[in-house]
Amino acid sequence: MAGYLTTHALDTARGCPAAGLRIVLRRITEAGAEVLAEAVTNADGRTDAPILPEGQFACGTYELMFHAGDYLRESWQGGAEPMFLDVVPIRFGINDAGAHYHVPLLLSPYGYSTYRGS
């Protein structure tokens, strides 16, 4: 069985999925960062497919870049410029090529958190 990576975003300030949030996935190596995928969350705050599907999944260091500032502005939560949060990077490691990794973002205008989900 091959592993894969999923993500989703929840707007904890409004108590709903963060629909329309742009996410960029990068692989981090000694040579630098390589963009592997870009997606926008759907009405459920999820990507329509795994952001890193089976066949592209490998052990290594990755970074999900959540474009929170754009989302917060579009949902009228932006506040004064410059905003407190703009691009939220979550860097994490994958060490089991056969596992499902789920890395969600819980977002509000002034804070965020993440965890390894299931």
N, C-alpha and C positions, 0 to 999 in steps of 0.2 A: 504494500500500500504506500502510495506517495503522499507526502504532506502538502499542505496548502495554507495560505494566510488569508484571514478575513478581518474586517474591521467594521465598526459602526460608530456613530456619534450621537450623543444625547444632549439636548439643550436643557441643562438642569435649572436654569433660571426660569424658563417657561414651562418646564415639565413635559417636554415632547421630543420626538426625534429631530435631529438637526438636518432637515432636508435641504439639499442644494449646496452642501459644503464640499468644496474642492479638496481633494487629497492627492498628494504626489508620493509615490513610493520610490525610494532610492536604495541601492545596495552600496555599502561603504567598504572600500578596500584601501590598501596602502596607496594605490594610484589615484584615489579620489572617490567622488560619488558619481554613480551612474543611475540615471532615471530609468526605472523599469516599467512604471505604469502611472497613469493618471486616471482619476475617476471622480464623479460627483455623486454624492449620496442621494438616494431616492426618498420617497415619502416616509419610509420606515427608518431613515437615517443610516441605511446600509448601502454598500455597493451592490450592483445587480449580479455580480459574479465575484468569486474570490479575487482580491486585488493581486495576489500572487498564486496562480493556479498550479495544480499538479503539473509536472513537466517543466516548470520554470523554477520550482521550489528547490532551494539548496541551503545547506548550512552557511552561516555567515552573519555579518552585522548589517542591519537594515535601519532605515529611518522613514517613518511616515510623517509627512509634512501636511498638517491640517491648516488650511487657509481660513483661520477663524475670524480674522479681521473683516474680510469680505462678507462672510456669513453674518457676523454681528451687525455690520452696517446695513445689510439688506433686510435684516429682521428688526430694524429700528432699535438695536441695543448698543449702537456704536459709541455714543457719548462723544466727548470732546477729542479732537485730534491733537497729538498722536494718541491713538488708543492704547490702553494698557496691554492688551493681547493682540497680536497680529498673526504671524505664522507660528504655529505650535509644533515643534519638532519632538517626536518620540523616537529615540534611538534604542534598539533592542537587539538581542542576539537570538539566533535560531541554531540549536545544537542537536536537533533530532529531525532528520530529513523525512521521517515517516509520520510526523505528528501534525495535528491541526493546531495552528497558532491563531489566536483571536486577540487582537489588540484594539480595544475600544477607547473612545475619548468621551469623558463627561465634561461638558463645557458650560461656562457662564462668562459674562463679560470681564470678570476680575479673577478668575481662577479656573483650573482644570485638574483632572486626575485621570489616571489610566490604571490598568491592571492586566494580567494575563487571563483572559476569559476562556470560556469553553465553547 
